[in-house]
């Protein structure tokens, strides 16, 4: 899967893992021991988030692309 939603990835020293957040999809986040694992897990969770939203008849946000600047 290649999501068009923005994914923000950062290191969490408290959890000793990378965190991947998807700001356009409320509550959608994943983690991983490596940067790549966090991205891979985020892609899986994005798919599950979208599937659940469809099943529940909820509106799915249109990907807006870049939301923030570093």
DSSP file (Angstrom, degrees, kcal/mol; ACC not computed):
  #  RESIDUE AA STRUCTURE BP1 BP2  ACC     N-H-->O    O-->H-N    N-H-->O    O-->H-N    TCO  KAPPA ALPHA  PHI   PSI    X-CA   Y-CA   Z-CA
    1    1 A X              0   0    0      0, 0.0     2,-0.5     0, 0.0    42,-0.1   0.000 360.0 360.0 360.0 142.1    0.0    0.0    0.0
    2    2 A X        -     0   0    0     41,-0.1     2,-0.0     2,-0.0    41,-0.0  -0.859 360.0-154.6-127.9  96.5    1.2    3.5   -0.7
    3    3 A X        -     0   0    0     -2,-0.5     4,-0.1     1,-0.1    40,-0.0  -0.314  16.2-153.2 -72.1 149.8   -0.8    6.0    1.3
    4    4 A X        +     0   0    0      2,-0.1    61,-0.4    -2,-0.0     2,-0.3   0.314  65.9 105.5-102.2   5.4   -1.3    9.5    0.2
    5    5 A X  S    S-     0   0    0     58,-0.1     2,-0.1    59,-0.1    -2,-0.1  -0.630  81.4-104.5 -85.4 144.3   -1.8   10.7    3.8
    6    6 A X        -     0   0    0     59,-0.3     2,-0.5    -2,-0.3    18,-0.4  -0.451  33.6-160.4 -66.5 137.5    0.9   12.6    5.6
    7    7 A X        -     0   0    0     15,-0.2     2,-0.5    -2,-0.1    15,-0.2  -0.990   2.2-158.1-121.7 124.3    2.8   10.5    8.1
    8    8 A X  E     -A   21   0A   0     13,-2.9    13,-3.1    -2,-0.5     2,-0.4  -0.902  12.3-167.6-103.2 125.7    4.9   12.2   10.8
    9    9 A X  E     +A   20   0A   0     -2,-0.5     2,-0.3    11,-0.2    11,-0.2  -0.940  13.7 159.9-119.1 133.8    7.6   10.0   12.3
   10   10 A X  E     -A   19   0A   0      9,-2.3     9,-3.4    -2,-0.4     2,-0.4  -0.979  39.5-105.7-147.2 159.6    9.6   10.8   15.4
   11   11 A X  E     -A   18   0A   0     -2,-0.3     2,-0.7     7,-0.2     7,-0.2  -0.712  24.5-154.9 -86.6 133.2   11.7    9.0   18.0
   12   12 A X  E  >> -A   17   0A   0      5,-2.9     4,-1.6    -2,-0.4     5,-1.5  -0.921   9.5-173.7-109.8 106.9   10.2    8.4   21.4
   13   13 A X  T  45S+     0   0    0     -2,-0.7    -1,-0.2     1,-0.2     5,-0.0   0.850  86.6  58.2 -66.0 -33.7   12.9    8.0   24.1
   14   14 A X  T  45S+     0   0    0      1,-0.2    -1,-0.2    -3,-0.1    -2,-0.0   0.887 119.2  28.9 -62.4 -39.0   10.2    7.1   26.6
   15   15 A X  T  45S-     0   0    0      2,-0.2    -1,-0.2    -3,-0.1    -2,-0.2   0.545 100.4-132.6 -98.2  -9.6    9.0    4.1   24.5
   16   16 A X  T  <5S+     0   0    0     -4,-1.6     2,-0.3     1,-0.2    -3,-0.2   0.915  73.2  93.6  55.6  46.6   12.4    3.5   22.9
   17   17 A X  E   <S-A   12   0A   0     -5,-1.5    -5,-2.9    -7,-0.0     2,-0.4  -0.974  81.8 -96.2-156.9 163.4   10.7    3.2   19.5
   18   18 A X  E     -AB  11  32A   0     14,-2.9    14,-1.7    -2,-0.3     2,-0.4  -0.729  35.5-151.3 -85.8 138.5    9.8    5.3   16.4
   19   19 A X  E     -AB  10  31A   0     -9,-3.4    -9,-2.3    -2,-0.4     2,-0.5  -0.931   6.1-162.9-112.1 134.6    6.2    6.6   16.4
   20   20 A X  E     -AB   9  30A   0     10,-3.1    10,-2.5    -2,-0.4     2,-0.4  -0.971  10.1-171.7-119.3 116.5    4.3    7.3   13.2
   21   21 A X  E     -AB   8  29A   0    -13,-3.1   -13,-2.9    -2,-0.5     2,-0.6  -0.846  17.4-156.0-109.5 145.2    1.3    9.5   13.4
   22   22 A X    >   -     0   0    0      6,-2.5     3,-1.8    -2,-0.4     6,-0.5  -0.854  10.9-171.1-117.7  91.5   -1.3   10.2   10.6
   23   23 A X  T 3  S+     0   0    0     -2,-0.6    -1,-0.1     1,-0.3   -16,-0.1   0.744  79.9  58.6 -61.5 -26.3   -2.7   13.6   11.6
   24   24 A X  T 3  S+     0   0    0    -18,-0.4     2,-0.6     1,-0.2    -1,-0.3   0.663 102.2  58.5 -77.4 -14.5   -5.5   13.5    9.0
   25   25 A X  S X  S-     0   0    0     -3,-1.8     3,-2.5     3,-0.2    -3,-0.3  -0.889  95.8-125.6-117.2  98.9   -7.0   10.3   10.4
   26   26 A X  T 3  S+     0   0    0     -2,-0.6     3,-0.1     1,-0.3    -3,-0.1  -0.120  89.7   4.0 -50.7 128.0   -7.9   10.9   14.1
   27   27 A X  T 3  S+     0   0    0      1,-0.2     2,-0.8    -4,-0.1    -1,-0.3   0.463  92.2 137.9  79.1   1.8   -6.2    8.4   16.4
   28   28 A X    <   +     0   0    0     -3,-2.5    -6,-2.5    -6,-0.5     2,-0.3  -0.723  23.9 129.5 -88.0 110.0   -4.3    6.7   13.6
   29   29 A X  E     -B   21   0A   0     -2,-0.8     2,-0.3    -8,-0.2    -8,-0.2  -0.986  28.0-176.2-155.2 159.0   -0.8    5.9   14.7
   30   30 A X  E     -B   20   0A   0    -10,-2.5   -10,-3.1    -2,-0.3     2,-0.3  -0.880  10.5-146.4-145.7 174.3    1.7    3.1   14.8
   31   31 A X  E     -B   19   0A   0     -2,-0.3     2,-0.3   -12,-0.2   -12,-0.2  -0.892  11.2-177.6-140.6 173.5    5.2    2.4   16.1
   32   32 A X  E     -B   18   0A   0    -14,-1.7   -14,-2.9    -2,-0.3     6,-0.1  -0.958  38.9-119.5-169.5 153.7    8.2    0.3   15.1
   33   33 A X  S    S+     0   0    0     -2,-0.3     2,-0.3   -16,-0.2    -1,-0.1   0.776 104.3  34.6 -69.1 -26.3   11.7   -0.6   16.3
   34   34 A X  S  > S-     0   0    0      1,-0.1     4,-2.1   -16,-0.1     5,-0.2  -0.836  89.3-111.6-123.3 164.2   13.1    1.0   13.2
   35   35 A X  H  > S+     0   0    0     -2,-0.3     4,-1.9     1,-0.2     5,-0.1   0.935 119.7  47.7 -56.5 -49.0   12.1    4.0   11.0
   36   36 A X  H  > S+     0   0    0      1,-0.2     4,-2.8     2,-0.2    -1,-0.2   0.882 108.9  53.2 -63.9 -39.5   11.1    1.7    8.2
   37   37 A X  H  > S+     0   0    0      1,-0.2     4,-2.7     2,-0.2    -1,-0.2   0.881 107.2  52.7 -63.7 -37.4    9.1   -0.6   10.5
   38   38 A X  H  X S+     0   0    0     -4,-2.1     4,-2.1     2,-0.2    -1,-0.2   0.908 111.2  46.4 -64.1 -41.7    7.2    2.4   11.8
   39   39 A X  H  X S+     0   0    0     -4,-1.9     4,-2.3     2,-0.2    -2,-0.2   0.937 113.0  49.1 -64.6 -46.7    6.3    3.4    8.2
   40   40 A X  H  X S+     0   0    0     -4,-2.8     4,-1.7     1,-0.2    -2,-0.2   0.920 113.1  46.8 -59.4 -45.5    5.3   -0.1    7.3
   41   41 A X  H  X S+     0   0    0     -4,-2.7     4,-2.4     1,-0.2    -1,-0.2   0.868 109.6  54.6 -65.4 -36.4    3.1   -0.5   10.4
   42   42 A X  H  X S+     0   0    0     -4,-2.1     4,-2.7     1,-0.2    -2,-0.2   0.901 105.3  52.9 -63.7 -40.7    1.5    2.9    9.7
   43   43 A X  H  X S+     0   0    0     -4,-2.3     4,-1.9     2,-0.2    -1,-0.2   0.898 110.2  48.2 -61.4 -40.4    0.6    1.8    6.2
   44   44 A X  H  X S+     0   0    0     -4,-1.7     4,-2.1     2,-0.2    -2,-0.2   0.933 113.0  47.4 -63.7 -46.0   -1.2   -1.2    7.7
   45   45 A X  H  X S+     0   0    0     -4,-2.4     4,-2.9     2,-0.2    -2,-0.2   0.863 107.8  55.8 -67.3 -36.1   -3.0    0.9   10.3
   46   46 A X  H  X S+     0   0    0     -4,-2.7     4,-2.6     2,-0.2     5,-0.2   0.941 108.5  48.7 -59.5 -46.3   -4.1    3.4    7.6
   47   47 A X  H  X S+     0   0    0     -4,-1.9     4,-2.3     1,-0.2    -2,-0.2   0.909 113.3  46.2 -59.2 -43.0   -5.7    0.6    5.7
   48   48 A X  H  X S+     0   0    0     -4,-2.1     4,-2.5     2,-0.2    -1,-0.2   0.883 111.2  52.6 -67.9 -38.5   -7.4   -0.7    8.8
   49   49 A X  H  X S+     0   0    0     -4,-2.9     4,-2.4     2,-0.2    -2,-0.2   0.938 112.3  45.0 -60.5 -47.9   -8.6    2.8    9.7
   50   50 A X  H  X S+     0   0    0     -4,-2.6     4,-2.3     2,-0.2    -2,-0.2   0.902 112.6  51.0 -64.6 -42.2  -10.1    3.4    6.3
   51   51 A X  H  X S+     0   0    0     -4,-2.3     4,-2.4    -5,-0.2    -1,-0.2   0.920 111.8  47.1 -61.3 -44.9  -11.7   -0.1    6.2
   52   52 A X  H  X S+     0   0    0     -4,-2.5     4,-2.1     2,-0.2     6,-0.2   0.911 110.4  52.5 -64.1 -42.9  -13.3    0.5    9.7
   53   53 A X  H  X>S+     0   0    0     -4,-2.4     5,-2.7     1,-0.2     4,-0.5   0.913 110.6  48.2 -60.5 -42.8  -14.5    4.0    8.6
   54   54 A X  H ><5S+     0   0    0     -4,-2.3     3,-1.2     1,-0.2    -2,-0.2   0.934 110.5  50.8 -62.1 -46.2  -16.2    2.5    5.5
   55   55 A X  H 3<5S+     0   0    0     -4,-2.4    -1,-0.2     1,-0.3    -2,-0.2   0.849 113.6  45.2 -60.6 -34.9  -17.8   -0.3    7.6
   56   56 A X  H 3<5S-     0   0    0     -4,-2.1    -1,-0.3    -5,-0.2    -2,-0.2   0.449 112.9-118.0 -89.4  -1.2  -19.2    2.3   10.0
   57   57 A X  T <<5 +     0   0    0     -3,-1.2    -3,-0.2    -4,-0.5     2,-0.2   0.759  61.2 152.9  71.6  25.0  -20.4    4.6    7.3
   58   58 A X      < -     0   0    0     -5,-2.7    -1,-0.2    -6,-0.2     2,-0.2  -0.543  51.7 -98.3 -87.8 154.0  -18.1    7.4    8.5
   59   59 A X        -     0   0    0     -2,-0.2     2,-0.6     1,-0.0    -1,-0.1  -0.466  32.5-141.8 -69.6 138.1  -16.7   10.1    6.2
   60   60 A X        -     0   0    0     -2,-0.2   -35,-0.1    -3,-0.0    -1,-0.0  -0.907  20.1-121.9-105.0 122.3  -13.2    9.5    5.0
   61   61 A X        -     0   0    0     -2,-0.6     2,-0.4   -37,-0.2   -37,-0.0  -0.311  21.9-120.0 -62.5 141.9  -10.9   12.6    4.8
   62   62 A X        -     0   0    0      1,-0.1    -1,-0.1     2,-0.0     2,-0.1  -0.691  37.8-104.3 -78.6 131.7   -9.5   13.4    1.4
   63   63 A X        -     0   0    0     -2,-0.4   -58,-0.1     1,-0.2    -1,-0.1  -0.369  34.0-170.8 -59.7 130.3   -5.6   13.4    1.6
   64   64 A X        -     0   0    0      1,-0.3     2,-0.2    -2,-0.1    -1,-0.2   0.486  26.1-141.0-101.4  -6.0   -4.4   17.0    1.7
   65   65 A X        +     0   0    0    -61,-0.4    -1,-0.3     2,-0.0   -59,-0.3  -0.550  67.5  24.3  81.3-146.7   -0.7   16.2    1.3
   66   66 A X        +     0   0    0     -2,-0.2     3,-0.1     1,-0.2   -61,-0.0  -0.339  58.4 167.7 -62.3 122.2    1.8   18.2    3.2
   67   67 A X        +     0   0    0     -2,-0.2     2,-0.3     1,-0.1    -1,-0.2   0.709  59.5  33.4-105.2 -28.9    0.3   19.7    6.3
   68   68 A X        -     0   0    0      2,-0.0     2,-0.4     0, 0.0    -1,-0.1  -0.865  65.2-136.9-131.5 159.5    3.3   20.9    8.3
   69   69 A X              0   0    0     -2,-0.3     0, 0.0     1,-0.1     0, 0.0  -0.947 360.0 360.0-117.5 140.9    6.7   22.3    7.6
   70   70 A X              0   0    0     -2,-0.4    -1,-0.1     0, 0.0    -2,-0.0   0.429 360.0 360.0 -91.6 360.0    9.9   21.3    9.4
